[in-house]
């Protein structure tokens, strides 16, 4: 695109394709992230208990990675999905800070396709 200024008149020249229409800019051809589904067995677990992060809508037989972001640390676990695209990941929450929302991020990859979702829980005092 070129612009010329002469006096108060501004002229713009735009390269136009053979159809006479402007061509859209080429976008990067990368894989999109698909949504999976994540839930927890209980959203308000007691300290020192075990809860389960349940994952669905991922491909069968892939590694599912979960990452729980606590107040002072992040804990990662992995599990293999079933042939039906589901996985269950147990979390022993120990002395997790009461009333602090813990966000659990979930990812899975099959080839170049990425799957992502999240869930959360809020521990309560025992």
C-alpha positions in Angstrom: 0.0 0.0 0.0 1.4 3.4 -0.9 0.1 6.8 0.1 0.8 10.1 -1.6 0.1 13.5 0.0 -0.3 16.5 -2.2 -1.8 19.6 -0.7 -5.0 18.5 1.1 -5.7 15.5 -1.1 -4.5 12.0 0.1 -4.4 9.2 -2.5 -4.0 5.6 -1.6 -3.0 2.9 -4.0 -3.9 -0.7 -3.0 -2.7 -3.8 -4.8 -5.8 -5.7 -6.0 -5.9 -9.4 -7.0 -7.1 -10.6 -10.4 -10.7 -10.8 -9.1 -10.7 -7.1 -8.3 -11.2 -7.8 -4.6 -8.8 -7.3 -1.8 -7.2 -10.5 -0.6 -7.3 -11.2 3.2 -3.9 -11.5 4.9 -2.7 -15.0 5.2 -3.1 -16.4 8.8 -0.6 -18.7 10.4 -1.7 -22.3 9.8 -1.4 -23.7 13.3 -3.5 -26.2 15.1 -6.4 -24.9 17.1 -7.0 -25.9 20.7 -10.0 -28.0 21.3 -12.0 -28.0 24.5 -12.1 -31.0 26.8 -14.2 -31.3 30.0 -12.9 -31.3 33.5 -14.8 -31.8 36.8 -13.8 -32.5 40.4 -15.4 -35.2 42.6 -16.0 -32.5 45.2 -15.7 -28.7 44.9 -15.3 -28.2 48.7 -13.0 -31.0 50.0 -11.6 -31.1 53.5 -7.9 -30.7 54.1 -6.0 -34.0 54.1 -8.6 -35.6 51.8 -8.3 -37.0 48.3 -10.4 -35.7 45.4 -10.5 -36.9 41.8 -10.2 -34.7 38.8 -12.3 -36.3 36.0 -11.5 -35.5 32.4 -13.6 -36.3 29.3 -13.7 -35.4 25.6 -10.0 -36.1 24.9 -8.7 -38.7 22.4 -8.3 -42.3 23.6 -5.0 -43.6 24.9 -3.2 -40.2 25.3 -1.4 -38.8 28.3 -3.5 -36.2 30.2 -1.6 -33.7 32.3 -3.2 -31.9 35.2 -1.7 -28.9 37.0 -3.2 -27.7 40.3 -2.1 -24.2 41.2 -2.3 -23.9 45.0 -1.5 -20.7 47.0 2.2 -21.4 47.3 2.9 -24.3 45.0 1.8 -26.1 41.8 1.3 -29.8 41.6 1.3 -31.8 38.4 0.0 -35.3 37.7 -0.5 -37.3 34.6 -2.8 -40.2 33.6 -3.5 -42.2 30.5 -7.0 -41.7 29.0 -9.2 -44.7 28.3 -10.2 -45.7 24.8 -13.4 -43.7 25.3 -11.4 -40.5 26.0 -11.8 -40.2 29.8 -9.2 -40.0 32.6 -9.4 -39.8 36.4 -6.5 -38.2 38.3 -6.5 -38.4 42.2 -5.2 -35.5 44.2 -4.2 -35.8 47.9 -4.7 -32.2 48.9 -2.9 -32.4 52.3 -2.7 -29.1 54.1 -4.0 -26.9 51.2 -4.9 -23.4 52.3 -8.6 -23.3 53.4 -10.9 -21.0 51.3 -8.2 -20.5 48.6 -9.5 -21.4 45.2 -7.3 -24.0 43.5 -7.4 -24.0 39.7 -6.6 -27.2 38.0 -5.5 -26.8 34.3 -5.8 -29.9 32.1 -4.0 -30.5 28.8 -3.7 -33.4 26.4 -2.1 -33.7 23.0 -2.6 -36.1 20.1 -0.2 -35.4 17.3 -0.4 -31.7 16.6 -3.9 -31.3 18.1 -4.1 -29.9 21.6 -6.9 -30.2 24.1 -7.3 -27.9 27.1 -9.8 -27.3 29.9 -9.9 -26.4 33.6 -11.8 -26.9 36.8 -11.3 -25.8 40.4 -11.9 -26.6 44.0 -11.8 -24.7 47.3 -10.4 -26.6 50.3 -12.0 -26.2 53.7 -10.6 -26.7 57.2 -10.8 -30.2 58.5 
